[in-house]
Amino acid sequence: MSSADLFRTACRYIPGGVNSPVRAFRAVGGEPFFVSKAEGSRLFTVDGKELVDYVGTWGPAILGHAPDSVIAAICATASRGTSFGVPNPLEPEMAELICGLVPSVEKVRMVNSGTEATMSCIRLARGYTGRDKVIKFEGCYHGHVDGLLVKAGSGALTHSQIDSAGVPKAYAELTLCLPFNDLAAVEEAFAANPGEIAAIILEPVPANAGLYLPEDGYLEGLRELCTQHGAVLIFDEVMTGFRLAPGGAQEIYGVTPDLTALGKVIGGGLPVGAFGGKAEIMDYLSPEGPVYQAGTLSGNPVAMAAGLTQLRELISGGGWSQLEERGRQFEEAMQPAIANLPVTFHRIGSMFCLYFQKGPVRNLADARQSNTKAFAKFFHACLDGGVYFAPSQFEAGFLSVAHSEADIAFTAEVASSALASVAADIS
Ligand SMILES: *Cc1c(COP(=O)(O)O)cnc(C)c1O
């Protein structure tokens, strides 16, 4: 069956034909394609097309798709049973590995998605501080948690309205949403809500409204304000964790949060999230403490095997320096194509974004100035040429260890002619 046939059936039985909204291509127009196989840097569509993939299943495929070691670990583990509902030996192994890699994490709990991880961090921070209000930042996406779907990034940005329906007003009122990279706004919020703010949650490197970076001193400033006001600092490293460095953005920037949400890379392509931090806070969780949190499939052996194998291969193979090298090559290859155009290219390690505007881009308001029509045209031209970038201006791109120099050269060629075809629209 072709993608078109499959999508027709999908639309009949699944809202919008997809199980996650960005996949529907609404931000770029057209219909999604269906994939029958993925390997290394490539996706193979049911229509017989081969694509160089820069979505990497939205981050997890950091070794490329279907790495032999991860697939072998999944099969071997699954053959001994897929879920036990009692502890399995891979759980303490995973916990020990995470605590060893991520500087601020003394204790950790596994969950099944990034959304669960951030949701649990918020509840824990509220239980620990006895306060209700939470500060988040415009354009930061923390999954589809009720109180965090306020000016969220990713799919929520291209959704028909800025916030989701169905979020009780009372929840949204507990969320103070501020512009990123603006410390004064955070100081003011603390001053206006004395003793009421339980936590600040942020993506230390926001990667769900394209990709922009924290300015010098910003993360340090947030750390200081949280310490000063007794609020919990939560880094949502679902995207950046194990991608930018073994210890995520907190390792690179040298700022220590109280709690960290993890996901994506940690599961090796299976549904896994985790959250952890200071033991003193984590011990507020049931059964030690009063904050309830649980999961039928949390710590699932097959998922743990996939994640452990992927992380160990990254460690033993020098994965992060390879990823930096790929990122640098990619940036260099793209330079000639973008040099004389009013576009802004951001990169950190193996993550990147090309904004269709002259910049600078330092927060959501800036990001929204981009020419999304030109992006859509660029996206489709690349797709036609065999290169798959994320189907929205407001998503980051991901390189993997499996992207070869030849892949990158090919991509630069395709992107270059795609850019030439939209040059008239943006200059
Ligand atoms: C993807 C993402 C989430 C949500 O993770 P899911 O597994 O999709 O629930 C949360 N925070 C950030 C920063 C993300 O990139």
The ligand as a Tripos MOL2 file, in Angstrom:
@<TRIPOS>MOLECULE
LIG
   15    15     1     0     0
SMALL
NO_CHARGES

@<TRIPOS>ATOM
      1 C1         10.0900   15.5480   23.4090 C.3       1 LIG1
      2 C2         10.1590   16.3810   24.5970 C.ar      1 LIG1
      3 C3          9.3130   16.1690   25.6990 C.ar      1 LIG1
      4 C4          8.1930   15.1720   25.6850 C.3       1 LIG1
      5 O1          8.6520   13.8610   25.5810 O.3       1 LIG1
      6 P1          7.5950   12.7340   25.0970 P.3       1 LIG1
      7 O2          8.3870   11.4640   25.1940 O.co2     1 LIG1
      8 O3          7.2060   13.1030   23.7060 O.co2     1 LIG1
      9 O4          6.4520   12.7570   26.0290 O.co2     1 LIG1
     10 C5          9.5100   16.9410   26.8300 C.ar      1 LIG1
     11 N1         10.4760   17.8710   26.8830 N.ar      1 LIG1
     12 C6         11.3010   18.1110   25.8450 C.ar      1 LIG1
     13 C7         12.3730   19.1280   25.9710 C.3       1 LIG1
     14 C8         11.1570   17.3840   24.6640 C.ar      1 LIG1
     15 O5         11.9550   17.6600   23.6360 O.3       1 LIG1
@<TRIPOS>BOND
     1     1     2 1
     2     2     3 ar
     3     2    14 ar
     4     3     4 1
     5     3    10 ar
     6     4     5 1
     7     5     6 1
     8     6     7 2
     9     6     8 1
    10     6     9 1
    11    10    11 ar
    12    11    12 ar
    13    12    13 1
    14    12    14 ar
    15    14    15 1
@<TRIPOS>SUBSTRUCTURE
     1 LIG1         1 GROUP 0 **** ****
